[in-house]
Amino acid sequence: MIYVLVAVNVLLLVTGQVLWKVGIGSASSFKGVLMSLMSPYVISGIIVYALATVLWLYILAKGKFSIVYPLQSTAYALGVFVAWLIFKETIPLTRWIGVVLIFAGASLIALR
């Protein structure tokens, strides 16, 4: 069950980042970023992050830190996939290899 909760938390974290990225659009200055704080996407991202934080506190209370914390790294790997899928970023082979290594490492950590 704890692994499912971690997976949900990872999805919430990535969703929050995507909402923030969409919300700030192509702001090219600090002022532009500040102005985008009122974007519905940015506000939604903050709400999603708040939910993720509450869930994370529950996960920390129930799970072994040495397992659940490293599993959060899968958010980075999922973020690369989302960057490719949603934002149409070009991802070099070396980055894809890194994604595979993150998932391989997370799999090893999840083994009892």
Residue pairs with C-beta under 8 A, 6 or more apart in sequence:
2 59
2 62
2 63
2 67
2 68
3 71
3 110
5 55
5 58
5 59
5 62
5 63
6 59
6 63
6 68
6 71
6 72
7 74
8 55
9 52
9 55
9 56
9 59
9 72
10 71
10 72
10 74
10 75
10 78
11 78
12 48
12 49
12 51
12 52
12 55
13 49
13 52
13 72
13 75
14 75
14 78
14 79
14 82
15 45
15 48
16 45
16 46
16 48
16 49
16 52
17 45
17 79
17 82
18 45
18 82
18 86
19 41
19 42
19 44
19 45
19 48
20 41
20 42
20 45
21 87
22 41
23 36
23 39
23 40
23 41
23 42
23 43
23 44
23 45
24 32
24 33
24 36
24 39
24 42
25 36
25 39
27 33
27 35
27 36
36 42
59 68
60 68
66 109
67 109
67 110
70 105
70 106
70 109
71 106
71 109
71 110
73 102
73 105
73 106
74 102
74 103
74 106
76 102
77 98
77 99
77 102
77 103
80 91
80 95
80 96
80 98
80 99
81 99
83 89
83 91
84 90
84 91
